[in-house]
Amino acid sequence: MNPPPDEERGSLLRGFTLGWVVLVGSWILVVIAWMLGVGADLRLTGEAQNALLAFGAMFPFVAMIALLVWFAAQGKPRSAAGVALAFASLVALVLLLVAACFGLLAGTNFH
């Protein structure tokens, strides 16, 4: 049995790019919803607004996982790997930013 051609297996670059587009786009949607006061417009209580905010904070990551699963279900493992690489690059970016903040604070003896 011959392996499928590369076009049928997806593209790492396509998965990586779509992973970042979904991540940034969903964060933009969550921020716009927060700025418009969706929870206040729905007349939600404080606990319900907090739950809506927690869901909004998790939504970008859930959207990335859904994209990864969708690519895998479509039989495009390279695109799914690209989405996983986008998530890994997000984790690396966060670690670098945290390290930079600690580096800046270390010069001030954390005062």
C-alpha positions as a Markdown table, in Angstrom:
| # | Residue | x | y | z |
|---|---|---|---|---|
| 1 | Met | 0.0 | 0.0 | 0.0 |
| 2 | Asn | 1.5 | 3.4 | -1.0 |
| 3 | Pro | 1.4 | 6.3 | 1.4 |
| 4 | Pro | -0.9 | 9.2 | 0.4 |
| 5 | Pro | 0.7 | 12.2 | -1.3 |
| 6 | Asp | 1.7 | 15.1 | 0.8 |
| 7 | Glu | -1.3 | 17.2 | -0.4 |
| 8 | Glu | -3.7 | 14.8 | 1.2 |
| 9 | Arg | -1.9 | 14.7 | 4.5 |
| 10 | Gly | -2.1 | 18.4 | 5.1 |
| 11 | Ser | 0.6 | 21.0 | 5.6 |
| 12 | Leu | 2.5 | 22.0 | 8.8 |
| 13 | Leu | 2.5 | 25.6 | 7.8 |
| 14 | Arg | -1.3 | 25.6 | 7.2 |
| 15 | Gly | -1.9 | 24.1 | 10.5 |
| 16 | Phe | 0.5 | 26.4 | 12.3 |
| 17 | Thr | -1.0 | 29.5 | 10.7 |
| 18 | Leu | -4.6 | 28.4 | 11.3 |
| 19 | Gly | -3.8 | 27.6 | 14.9 |
| 20 | Trp | -2.5 | 31.1 | 15.5 |
| 21 | Val | -5.4 | 32.7 | 13.6 |
| 22 | Val | -7.9 | 30.7 | 15.6 |
| 23 | Leu | -6.1 | 31.6 | 18.9 |
| 24 | Val | -5.8 | 35.3 | 18.2 |
| 25 | Gly | -9.2 | 35.6 | 16.5 |
| 26 | Ser | -11.0 | 33.9 | 19.4 |
| 27 | Trp | -9.2 | 36.2 | 21.9 |
| 28 | Ile | -10.3 | 39.2 | 19.9 |
| 29 | Leu | -13.9 | 37.9 | 20.0 |
| 30 | Val | -13.7 | 37.3 | 23.8 |
| 31 | Val | -12.3 | 40.8 | 24.4 |
| 32 | Ile | -14.9 | 42.4 | 22.2 |
| 33 | Ala | -17.7 | 40.5 | 24.1 |
| 34 | Trp | -16.1 | 41.6 | 27.4 |
| 35 | Met | -15.9 | 45.2 | 26.3 |
| 36 | Leu | -19.5 | 45.2 | 25.2 |
| 37 | Gly | -20.5 | 43.9 | 28.6 |
| 38 | Val | -22.3 | 40.7 | 27.4 |
| 39 | Gly | -22.7 | 39.5 | 31.0 |
| 40 | Ala | -24.2 | 42.8 | 32.1 |
| 41 | Asp | -26.6 | 42.9 | 29.1 |
| 42 | Leu | -27.9 | 39.5 | 30.0 |
| 43 | Arg | -28.5 | 40.7 | 33.6 |
| 44 | Leu | -26.3 | 37.9 | 35.0 |
| 45 | Thr | -25.4 | 37.7 | 38.7 |
| 46 | Gly | -21.8 | 38.1 | 39.8 |
| 47 | Glu | -21.2 | 34.3 | 39.9 |
| 48 | Ala | -22.7 | 33.8 | 36.4 |
| 49 | Gln | -20.5 | 36.7 | 35.1 |
| 50 | Asn | -17.5 | 35.1 | 36.6 |
| 51 | Ala | -18.4 | 31.7 | 35.0 |
| 52 | Leu | -18.9 | 33.5 | 31.6 |
| 53 | Leu | -15.5 | 35.1 | 32.0 |
| 54 | Ala | -13.9 | 31.8 | 32.8 |
| 55 | Phe | -15.5 | 30.2 | 29.8 |
| 56 | Gly | -14.2 | 33.2 | 27.7 |
| 57 | Ala | -10.7 | 32.7 | 29.0 |
| 58 | Met | -10.8 | 29.0 | 28.1 |
| 59 | Phe | -12.5 | 29.4 | 24.7 |
| 60 | Pro | -9.3 | 30.1 | 22.6 |
| 61 | Phe | -7.7 | 26.9 | 23.9 |
| 62 | Val | -10.8 | 24.9 | 23.3 |
| 63 | Ala | -11.0 | 26.3 | 19.8 |
| 64 | Met | -7.4 | 25.2 | 19.1 |
| 65 | Ile | -8.1 | 21.7 | 20.4 |
| 66 | Ala | -11.2 | 21.5 | 18.2 |
| 67 | Leu | -9.2 | 22.6 | 15.2 |
| 68 | Leu | -6.6 | 19.9 | 16.0 |
| 69 | Val | -9.3 | 17.2 | 16.3 |
| 70 | Trp | -11.0 | 18.4 | 13.1 |
| 71 | Phe | -7.7 | 18.1 | 11.1 |
| 72 | Ala | -7.1 | 14.7 | 12.6 |
| 73 | Ala | -10.6 | 13.5 | 11.7 |
| 74 | Gln | -10.2 | 14.8 | 8.2 |
| 75 | Gly | -7.1 | 12.6 | 7.8 |
| 76 | Lys | -4.6 | 15.5 | 7.7 |
| 77 | Pro | -2.0 | 14.6 | 10.4 |
| 78 | Arg | 0.5 | 17.2 | 9.2 |
| 79 | Ser | -2.0 | 20.0 | 9.6 |
| 80 | Ala | -2.9 | 18.6 | 13.1 |
| 81 | Ala | 0.8 | 18.6 | 14.0 |
| 82 | Gly | 1.0 | 22.2 | 12.8 |
| 83 | Val | -1.8 | 23.2 | 15.2 |
| 84 | Ala | 0.0 | 21.3 | 18.0 |
| 85 | Leu | 3.2 | 23.3 | 17.1 |
| 86 | Ala | 1.2 | 26.5 | 17.3 |
| 87 | Phe | 0.1 | 25.6 | 20.8 |
| 88 | Ala | 3.7 | 24.7 | 21.8 |
| 89 | Ser | 5.0 | 28.0 | 20.4 |
| 90 | Leu | 2.4 | 29.8 | 22.6 |
| 91 | Val | 3.7 | 27.9 | 25.7 |
| 92 | Ala | 7.3 | 28.8 | 24.7 |
| 93 | Leu | 6.3 | 32.5 | 24.2 |
| 94 | Val | 4.6 | 32.6 | 27.6 |
| 95 | Leu | 7.7 | 31.1 | 29.3 |
| 96 | Leu | 10.0 | 33.6 | 27.6 |
| 97 | Leu | 7.8 | 36.5 | 28.7 |
| 98 | Val | 7.7 | 35.3 | 32.3 |
| 99 | Ala | 11.5 | 34.8 | 32.3 |
| 100 | Ala | 12.0 | 38.3 | 30.9 |
| 101 | Cys | 9.7 | 39.7 | 33.7 |
| 102 | Phe | 11.7 | 37.9 | 36.4 |
| 103 | Gly | 14.9 | 39.1 | 34.8 |
| 104 | Leu | 13.7 | 42.7 | 35.0 |
| 105 | Leu | 12.6 | 42.3 | 38.5 |
| 106 | Ala | 15.8 | 40.6 | 39.6 |
| 107 | Gly | 17.7 | 43.8 | 38.9 |
| 108 | Thr | 15.6 | 45.7 | 41.4 |
| 109 | Asn | 15.9 | 43.0 | 44.1 |
| 110 | Phe | 12.1 | 42.4 | 43.6 |
| 111 | His | 11.2 | 45.8 | 45.3 |
